[in-house]
Each structure stands twice: as structure tokens, then as C-alpha cells.
């Protein structure tokens, strides 16, 4: 292929990719999440909204919240705010309406759990053991250790002497 055709093909391919990516960003659908999820009555959750809004702030409202929740736009373009879940909120799905000034109101669904958390197993540490350190050291253990160190030292001296003779 001639260089001019190759460059032309690359240029058209690049424009096609940029055009598709631009259209995807323009049609970005908003998504909402709460952390922790599911929320519990009387608890506080972080409400996060990403995409679909270009204003500097937004507002989230729900029958599960104690009031409207102001969402402020962070540096990554994600809107966040803290919401308190009503202490008498019923477990199940609840709708959340997010109003973005200059844009439409979006409706989402969140889940609220029961007030009492489900029991989960208590985390335990690793069963590592003590490695024999519990019983103390006997004179036999010391004698075996001294013998092993002496054997390792004798082996080292033997190897070093053989190297010295081979190099001489």
C-alpha cells in the first residue's frame, strides 16, 4: 500500500473512532448508587450520581431520606452527598428523584434493608501456632543446634580450601 493511501486510511479510521466516542459521551446515561448498599433505617449513606448532568450541583429526594440531599460535583465529575435514611423507612425498594438544574429529573431505585443487620461470621485470625516455642529449650535442642552450626562451618572451610587449590 502506498504511504498516501495508508495515511488517508488512518486519518479516516481515527475520525470514525473519535466520532463514535463523542456520540457515546453526549448520550451518557446517568447512574446513581448509595454506599453502603443496601442502606439501613437510621443510617447514613453516600449518594453518588455519575453522568447525565452538567450543572455544578444537583438535588436528590426520596421518601426513604429524612430530607432533600444536595449533591455537589467533585473533580471527577461525580456528584456526591450524604443522606440519612428515615428510622421508620420500610425495607424494600424506594425511588430517588435527582433534579439537575437545566436538565431533566431522573428517577432511580435504591434498596433499603431491615433495621437489624443480618448476622455474619465473626472474622478470626490465622491459626499460625507457636512453632514449638511454647515448651522451652532443652539441653538436647542446644546440642543439636551447636552441632549443625559446626557442621555448616566445617563445610564452608572445606569448600573454600578446594577453591583455593584449584585456582593456584
N, C-alpha and C positions, 0 to 999 in steps of 0.2 A: 504494500500500500504506500502511496506517495505521501510525503510529510504533510502536504497541504490538506489532503483528504483526512489524514489521521487527526490533525489539529482541528479541522472542522467537525469531525465526529465527536471528539472530546468536548468541544465547546457546546454542541447541541445536547449531548448527554448531561453535561453539568447544568445547563439551563432547565432541562426536564426535571432533574432531581431537586433543584432549588425551587422550582415552581410547585412541585408536589409537596415539599416540606413547608413552603409558605402557606399553602392551602390548608394543610393539617393544623398549623398553628392558629390560623384565622378561625377555623371551625372547632377549636378546642372546647370540649365539654367540661363543665365544672364537676368536681368531685368533692365530697365532704366526708370527713372522718372525725370520730371522737376518740380520745385516749384518756383513760383506759376504755376499752370496749369489750363487753358491754358496760355501760355506766350503772351505778347503783344509787338508789334513792338516798338523798342527803349527801352524796359525794360530789366532788368537783371533777370536771372533765375539761380537757383542752379541745376546743372545736377548731378544726383546720379545714380551710377551703382552698383548693388549688384550681386555677383555670377559670375561664368564663367571665371574669370581672377585671376591669381595668381601672376602677376608681381607687382612691387612696384608702378607703375603708368600706366596710360592709356591716350589715347587722343580721344576726341570726335570732329567730324566735321559735319557740316550741312550747307546747303545753307541758312538756316534761321539765322545762327550765323554770327557775324562780323569777326570771325576768328576761328582757331582751339582752342579747350578748353583742357588744361591739367587737368587731373583728378588724384588726389593724394589719396593714400589708407589710410583710417583712422584706428583707433584702432579696430573698429568693423568689419573691412574687407570691408567696403563700400567705393567706390571711389567717390569723390565729386570734383566739380569745378564750377566756376562762368562763365556764358556765357551771352553775350549781344546780344539781338535779333536785327537784322538789322532794321532800322527805316522804310525801304521800303519793309519789308517782307510781303508777301501776306497771308491773313487769310486762314486757312485750315491746312491740314496735310503736314508735312515735314519729310524727312528721316534724321536720325542721324546715322552715322557710328562711331563705337567705335573700336579703334585699341588697342589691348592688346599685348605688346611685348612678343614674344614667343608663342603666341596663334593666334587664328583666328580673323578676323574682323567681328563684329556683327552689324547688321542693325536693327534699331528701328524706330518707327514712333512717332512723337510728334505733338501736335496741337497748332497752333498759332491763337489767336483771333484777332478781328479787333482792330484798334488803339484806338477807343473811347470805354471806358468801358460802359457796359450796366447800366442803372440807377437801383439803388436798393433803397429800402425804407430807409429813414434816421432813425437810431435807436433812440428811445426815452427812457427816464427813466420810472420808475414805478410811477403810479399815486397813491401816498400814502396819499395825503391830509395832512391837518394840525391837524386833530383830535380835533377840537374845540378850538385850541389855538389862533386863529386869532381874536376872538371877545373880548378878555379880560376877567377878572374875576369880577363877581358882588358880592355884599354882600350876596346874597342868596346862591351862589355857596360856599362861605366860610362857611356860617352857616351849610349847608348840610355836608360839609367835616368835620367840627368840631364835628357835631353830630355823624357821622359814626365812627370817631376815638374814641369818648367817649363810644359809644355802644360796640365797639370791646374791649376796655379796661375793661369795666364792665363785659363782658362775660368772659374774661380771669381770672379776680379776682374770679368770681363765680365758675368756673371750678377748680381753684387751691384750694379754700376753701373746696369744696366737696371731693377732693382727700385727703386733709389733715385729714378730719374727718373719711374717710373710712379707712385710714392707722393707725389711732390712736387706 
